[in-house]
Amino acid sequence: MEIGTKSSIKLTEASSSKGYLLPFILIVSLFFLWGMAHNLNGVLIPHLKKACQLNNSQSALVDTSVFFAYFIMALPAGYILRRWGYKLSIILGLLTFSVGAFLFLPAADHRMYELFLLALFIIGCGLALLETAANPYAAVLGKPEAATHRLNLAASFNGLAAVVAPVIGTTFILSGTSYSETELAAMTESNRLAYLLHEASSVKMPYLILGLILVVVALIFLFIKLPEIQGEKAEGDKEKKTGLFAVLRHKHLSFSVIAQFFYVGAQVCVTSFFIRMAQQGAGVDEKTAGYFLGVYGLLFMGGRFVGTLLLRYTTAQRLLAIYAVCCAILATVAISGTGMVILYALGGLGFFMSIMFPTIFSLGIAGLGNETKQASSWLIMSIVGGAVFPFVTGNIIDALHDNTQIGYSVPLVCYLVILWFALKGYKPAKA
């Protein structure tokens, strides 16, 4: 739904709000499913690092594959949505997502990291399609005055996945058994390969089940009659067409794209290296670190609820600035601290990062009227920060002899960029 225009979007199938309940439940399930995909990566990265014998920068390609797909698919997803509509776009997204999940089986059988990366790229393409379609559909699936409430409710299930996914991943993927390079070298070749193949194979069952669930959900969408959404222009409303790059003349949008690029990079860095950080810095074992990642997700979800409440009493930019300062302080503690204080700092990062993405997004599109869609495309493309910064972090960690704590200087810099945006960059140019 565009903001600041006379255009309206209606549901062509006339029905009461009760008729929207089942479609809305199905849409909410999509928020949970793509949240599962993203939050399993925090477990997948250290696991594949071990199973495929990778360094930190190589293991970070998990994020690069997924988030680069967002960048590639941002514009095609919008075209598919306009051409085929919401229902078929969602079904295509679910089936694409499932193909990527099923590819985990041959990738694990052959312990082929390149095939894992291809599977993750395909998953990312499916997620881009789902997010492009599901967000606006959730917004208009009911009374217009309740659109914000519906989106917040749907997003809370995305936050729920941040709690559930690490727990499932830790329970069914992480073995808790690790060997040093010296210990692996001392094994016979057959024993070493048997151990590594056993580690790789643990991803098969979770991703097989995920893929089957996605196919079932796609079939439900296929056979369920969903209300269709049509654009309707009010009398005298003339749609102004502008180019994709022309919208960047709005300085506050350009700065919000930069801020979002750094934010997504920071969030993905924190979650991707969370388990390694907990093992090295806090001295906990692999399984314990994985369960603490679930606690981090719980704090992230809680932070969204608290942030939404606080926005009743302060402005979005002021709250963003406060949260950015808190994140910078906590990142500094994580870099310089020792023991369990590092885990507490990481949990705090989850809480204070929680409101950043939607807040930066809303500040970026403020006052753009019928240019909102073009602006949204840029903000979705800025998610590619999740592909860039983890790879940079991995290289820094490798260059500093596997020092994960110093690697967290990357998200620290990101928080400072977000702080600048909250203080200065968010301001629209004066007319």
C-alpha distance (Angstrom), angle and dihedral (degrees) to the residues before:
residue distance angle dihedral
M1 . . .
E2 3.78 . .
I3 3.76 119.6 .
G4 3.77 123.4 -135.6
T5 3.85 98.1 13.6
K6 3.77 134.2 104.0
S7 3.80 90.5 -121.7
S8 3.75 115.5 114.6
I9 3.80 132.4 -165.7
K10 3.75 120.3 -142.9
L11 3.77 137.0 -171.6
T12 3.78 106.1 -120.0
E13 3.76 94.0 -156.6
A14 3.75 105.7 79.8
S15 3.72 111.3 -138.9
S16 3.76 141.0 130.7
S17 3.78 123.0 -93.4
K18 3.79 87.1 -95.9
G19 3.80 88.5 67.2
Y20 3.79 89.1 61.1
L21 3.79 95.8 56.6
L22 3.82 99.0 86.7
P23 3.83 94.2 42.6
F24 3.80 89.7 48.9
I25 3.82 92.0 50.0
L26 3.80 88.9 52.1
I27 3.81 91.4 49.4
V28 3.81 90.5 49.1
S29 3.81 88.6 54.0
L30 3.81 88.4 59.9
F31 3.81 91.3 56.8
F32 3.79 88.5 53.3
L33 3.83 94.0 46.5
W34 3.78 96.6 51.7
G35 3.79 88.8 43.9
M36 3.81 87.9 56.4
A37 3.79 91.2 52.4
H38 3.79 93.9 50.9
N39 3.77 96.6 43.4
L40 3.79 95.3 47.6
N41 3.80 87.2 64.7
G42 3.79 91.0 73.0
V43 3.81 87.5 63.4
L44 3.79 95.6 34.9
I45 3.81 96.0 57.2
P46 3.83 98.6 59.7
H47 3.81 90.1 37.2
L48 3.81 95.5 54.3
K49 3.80 89.2 41.9
K50 3.79 86.8 62.0
A51 3.81 99.4 36.2
C52 3.81 96.0 46.1
Q53 3.82 96.0 33.7
L54 3.81 97.0 -120.3
N55 3.77 135.8 162.2
N56 3.81 120.8 -123.3
S57 3.80 96.9 -94.3
Q58 3.81 91.4 50.1
S59 3.80 92.4 49.1
A60 3.83 89.7 51.0
L61 3.81 88.5 64.2
V62 3.82 85.0 83.4
D63 3.80 87.5 74.9
T64 3.78 93.0 38.5
S65 3.80 90.9 56.8
V66 3.80 94.7 49.9
F67 3.79 99.6 41.6
F68 3.79 96.0 40.2
A69 3.82 85.4 58.2
Y70 3.82 88.2 58.7
F71 3.79 89.8 54.7
I72 3.80 92.6 48.1
M73 3.81 94.6 44.4
A74 3.82 100.7 41.6
L75 3.80 95.6 93.9
P76 3.85 98.1 32.1
A77 3.82 89.5 51.2
G78 3.78 90.2 54.7
Y79 3.81 90.7 49.4
I80 3.82 92.1 48.8
L81 3.80 89.9 49.1
R82 3.81 92.2 52.4
R83 3.81 93.3 44.0
W84 3.82 102.1 41.4
G85 3.79 104.0 21.7
Y86 3.79 132.7 -128.5
K87 3.79 100.8 -62.4
L88 3.81 98.1 51.8
S89 3.82 91.6 40.6
I90 3.80 90.2 54.7
I91 3.82 92.4 47.4
L92 3.82 91.2 48.7
G93 3.81 90.1 48.5
L94 3.81 92.3 50.8
L95 3.81 93.3 48.2
T96 3.82 92.2 46.9
F97 3.81 89.1 49.3
S98 3.82 89.8 50.7
V99 3.82 93.3 50.7
G100 3.80 89.0 56.3
A101 3.81 91.3 48.4
F102 3.82 92.6 50.2
L103 3.82 91.0 50.3
F104 3.80 87.5 66.8
L105 3.81 88.2 76.2
P106 3.83 98.7 63.4
A107 3.82 89.9 35.6
A108 3.81 89.5 57.6
D109 3.82 93.6 42.8
H110 3.81 91.0 56.0
R111 3.82 96.0 30.9
M112 3.81 86.2 -130.4
Y113 3.79 111.3 163.0
E114 3.81 92.8 -169.8
L115 3.81 89.5 59.2
F116 3.81 90.0 49.3
L117 3.81 88.4 54.1
L118 3.81 91.9 49.0
A119 3.80 89.3 50.3
L120 3.80 90.8 50.9
F121 3.81 91.9 48.0
I122 3.82 89.7 53.3
I123 3.81 89.5 48.0
G124 3.81 88.9 51.9
C125 3.82 90.7 52.4
G126 3.80 89.7 52.4
L127 3.80 91.7 48.0
A128 3.81 91.8 51.1
L129 3.81 89.9 54.2
L130 3.80 92.1 47.6
E131 3.79 95.4 48.2
T132 3.80 93.2 45.7
A133 3.81 90.7 54.3
A134 3.80 104.3 32.1
N135 3.81 100.3 51.7
P136 3.83 97.8 58.9
Y137 3.81 91.8 36.7
A138 3.81 91.3 56.0
A139 3.81 89.2 48.9
V140 3.81 95.4 57.0
L141 3.81 99.8 34.3
G142 3.79 95.3 106.1
K143 3.77 139.9 -6.5
P144 3.84 113.1 -2.9
E145 3.80 93.1 -133.1
A146 3.83 90.0 59.6
A147 3.82 95.9 50.0
T148 3.81 94.6 105.9
H149 3.79 91.4 48.8
R150 3.82 91.4 51.3
L151 3.79 92.7 49.7
N152 3.80 92.5 48.2
L153 3.81 90.3 48.6
A154 3.80 91.8 49.8
A155 3.81 91.6 45.9
S156 3.80 90.3 53.2
F157 3.81 88.4 66.0
N158 3.78 88.1 53.6
G159 3.79 85.8 55.3
L160 3.81 90.0 47.7
A161 3.81 88.2 58.3
A162 3.81 88.4 56.4
V163 3.80 86.5 63.8
V164 3.80 99.4 39.1
A165 3.83 100.7 42.4
P166 3.84 97.6 59.1
V167 3.80 90.8 47.6
I168 3.81 92.6 50.3
G169 3.79 91.8 43.2
T170 3.78 93.0 48.6
T171 3.81 92.8 47.2
F172 3.80 99.1 45.4
I173 3.82 105.9 22.8
L174 3.80 108.4 33.4
S175 3.80 112.3 72.0
G176 3.79 96.8 -168.5
T177 3.81 88.4 -132.2
S178 3.79 118.5 115.6
Y179 3.78 133.1 167.2
S180 3.76 128.7 -161.3
E181 3.80 121.5 -122.7
T182 3.79 88.9 -103.0
E183 3.80 92.3 52.4
L184 3.79 92.1 47.7
A185 3.79 91.2 48.9
A186 3.82 89.8 53.0
M187 3.83 91.7 56.5
T188 3.77 123.3 91.8
E189 3.80 113.3 -102.9
S190 3.81 92.5 -110.3
N191 3.82 93.2 50.0
R192 3.79 92.3 46.7
L193 3.81 92.9 50.3
A194 3.82 91.4 45.0
Y195 3.82 90.1 53.6
L196 3.82 93.7 47.5
L197 3.82 93.4 46.2
H198 3.80 89.9 49.0
E199 3.80 89.5 52.4
A200 3.81 92.7 48.1
S201 3.81 93.1 47.4
S202 3.81 93.6 59.3
V203 3.82 90.1 79.7
K204 3.81 92.6 59.6
M205 3.80 101.2 79.7
P206 3.85 97.7 45.0
Y207 3.81 93.0 48.1
L208 3.81 93.0 42.4
I209 3.81 89.7 54.4
L210 3.81 90.5 44.9
G211 3.80 91.1 51.0
L212 3.81 92.3 49.6
I213 3.80 91.4 49.1
L214 3.80 89.6 51.9
V215 3.82 91.8 52.3
V216 3.81 90.8 49.4
V217 3.81 91.8 49.6
A218 3.82 90.0 48.1
L219 3.82 89.9 53.0
I220 3.81 90.5 49.6
F221 3.81 89.7 52.8
L222 3.81 89.4 47.7
F223 3.81 94.2 55.8
I224 3.80 100.0 33.5
K225 3.79 115.6 88.8
L226 3.78 107.1 -127.4
P227 3.81 126.4 -165.3
E228 3.79 108.7 -103.4
I229 3.79 121.3 -130.6
Q230 3.77 121.7 -137.6
G231 3.75 131.3 -179.3
E232 3.78 115.5 -123.0
K233 3.77 124.3 -171.4
A234 3.74 120.3 -147.5
E235 3.80 118.9 -125.0
G236 3.78 111.5 -75.1
D237 3.78 93.4 12.7
K238 3.79 111.5 136.3
E239 3.75 117.3 -166.5
K240 3.76 111.8 -133.4
K241 3.78 112.5 -145.8
T242 3.76 117.0 -149.7
G243 3.77 132.5 175.4
L244 3.76 123.5 -103.0
F245 3.81 93.0 -111.4
A246 3.79 95.8 40.5
V247 3.80 91.3 71.5
L248 3.80 90.1 64.4
R249 3.80 88.7 74.8
H250 3.80 83.8 86.5
K251 3.79 101.0 89.2
H252 3.80 95.4 -156.9
L253 3.81 89.7 55.7
S254 3.80 92.6 49.1
F255 3.78 90.4 50.4
S256 3.80 91.8 46.3
V257 3.82 90.1 54.2
I258 3.81 88.4 53.4
A259 3.81 91.9 46.2
Q260 3.81 91.8 48.4
F261 3.81 90.2 48.9
F262 3.81 89.8 55.3
Y263 3.81 93.8 41.4
V264 3.79 96.0 53.8
G265 3.80 88.5 45.5
A266 3.80 90.8 52.9
Q267 3.79 95.0 47.6
V268 3.78 94.1 47.9
C269 3.83 91.6 46.5
V270 3.80 91.5 53.4
T271 3.80 95.4 48.4
S272 3.82 96.2 38.7
F273 3.79 94.9 54.7
F274 3.81 96.3 31.1
I275 3.82 95.9 104.6
R276 3.81 93.5 45.2
M277 3.81 89.6 47.4
A278 3.80 92.0 50.1
Q279 3.81 91.7 49.0
Q280 3.79 96.2 46.5
G281 3.79 102.0 33.5
A282 3.81 103.5 31.3
G283 3.80 96.0 29.2
V284 3.81 96.5 -130.4
D285 3.81 123.9 143.6
E286 3.81 125.0 -103.6
K287 3.81 96.4 -98.0
T288 3.80 94.3 46.8
A289 3.80 90.0 48.6
G290 3.80 89.7 52.3
Y291 3.79 92.8 52.7
F292 3.81 90.3 48.0
L293 3.81 86.5 55.7
G294 3.82 85.5 60.6
V295 3.82 89.4 53.0
Y296 3.81 87.9 50.8
G297 3.82 87.7 54.5
L298 3.80 90.5 49.8
L299 3.80 90.5 53.5
F300 3.80 90.0 47.4
M301 3.80 90.1 54.4
G302 3.81 91.9 45.5
G303 3.78 90.8 49.5
R304 3.80 90.5 59.3
F305 3.78 92.2 56.0
V306 3.81 93.0 45.9
G307 3.80 91.9 45.4
T308 3.80 91.7 51.2
L309 3.80 89.1 52.2
L310 3.81 93.0 47.9
L311 3.80 91.8 51.9
R312 3.80 87.0 70.9
Y313 3.79 88.8 67.6
T314 3.81 104.6 35.4
T315 3.79 141.8 27.6
A316 3.79 122.8 -87.5
Q317 3.81 93.7 -118.7
R318 3.81 93.1 49.7
L319 3.80 92.6 50.2
L320 3.80 90.4 46.3
A321 3.80 90.2 52.5
I322 3.82 92.4 49.5
Y323 3.80 91.9 48.3
A324 3.82 91.5 47.2
V325 3.83 90.4 53.6
C326 3.80 90.5 49.2
C327 3.81 90.8 49.9
A328 3.80 92.1 49.4
I329 3.81 90.7 51.7
L330 3.81 92.6 46.8
A331 3.81 92.1 47.6
T332 3.81 88.7 52.7
V333 3.81 89.5 51.3
A334 3.80 90.5 49.8
I335 3.81 91.0 51.0
S336 3.79 96.8 46.8
G337 3.80 103.0 27.2
T338 3.79 132.4 92.4
G339 3.79 135.4 -145.9
M340 3.78 125.3 -2.1
V341 3.80 92.8 -15.4
I342 3.81 85.9 77.7
L343 3.80 91.1 58.8
Y344 3.80 90.8 48.1
A345 3.80 89.6 51.5
L346 3.81 91.3 50.2
G347 3.80 90.7 50.5
G348 3.79 89.3 51.0
L349 3.79 90.0 52.9
G350 3.79 89.0 57.3
F351 3.80 91.0 53.0
F352 3.81 96.3 47.3
M353 3.81 97.0 41.5
S354 3.79 91.2 54.4
I355 3.81 99.3 92.6
M356 3.80 98.4 36.0
F357 3.81 101.9 91.6
P358 3.83 98.3 50.7
T359 3.81 92.1 38.5
I360 3.81 94.2 52.5
F361 3.80 88.9 44.4
S362 3.81 94.2 52.5
L363 3.82 93.3 45.3
G364 3.80 90.0 49.3
I365 3.81 96.4 54.4
A366 3.81 95.4 39.9
G367 3.80 112.3 133.2
L368 3.81 96.4 -1.2
G369 3.80 97.0 121.2
N370 3.78 112.9 -177.7
E371 3.80 90.6 5.0
T372 3.80 90.9 67.7
K373 3.81 94.3 100.6
Q374 3.80 93.2 54.2
A375 3.79 89.7 46.2
S376 3.80 90.8 50.3
S377 3.81 90.3 53.8
W378 3.80 90.3 57.2
L379 3.79 92.1 47.7
I380 3.82 90.7 50.7
M381 3.80 90.7 48.6
S382 3.81 89.6 52.1
I383 3.82 86.8 69.2
V384 3.81 83.8 84.8
G385 3.82 84.4 88.0
G386 3.80 84.2 83.4
A387 3.80 87.8 63.7
V388 3.80 96.5 47.6
F389 3.80 109.6 40.9
P390 3.84 100.1 49.0
F391 3.80 89.0 53.3
V392 3.81 90.0 50.2
T393 3.81 89.7 47.9
G394 3.80 91.8 49.7
N395 3.79 91.0 52.4
I396 3.80 91.7 49.9
I397 3.81 91.1 50.0
D398 3.81 91.7 49.7
A399 3.81 92.3 46.4
L400 3.82 90.3 52.5
H401 3.82 94.3 51.6
D402 3.81 98.1 -95.3
N403 3.81 95.2 -47.0
T404 3.81 101.3 158.6
Q405 3.80 94.8 177.3
I406 3.81 93.6 62.2
G407 3.80 87.8 49.4
Y408 3.81 88.3 66.7
S409 3.80 88.1 71.1
V410 3.83 84.9 84.6
P411 3.83 95.1 65.7
L412 3.83 88.1 41.2
V413 3.82 89.5 61.7
C414 3.80 89.1 46.2
Y415 3.81 91.7 55.9
L416 3.80 90.4 52.9
V417 3.81 90.3 54.2
I418 3.83 89.4 50.5
L419 3.81 89.8 49.4
W420 3.81 90.2 54.5
F421 3.79 90.4 50.6
A422 3.81 91.1 50.1
L423 3.80 91.4 51.0
K424 3.80 102.5 37.9
G425 3.79 117.0 -8.3
Y426 3.82 98.4 64.0
K427 3.83 93.9 66.2
P428 3.82 113.8 110.4
A429 3.80 114.9 -133.1
K430 3.78 113.9 -95.2
A431 3.78 114.1 -105.5
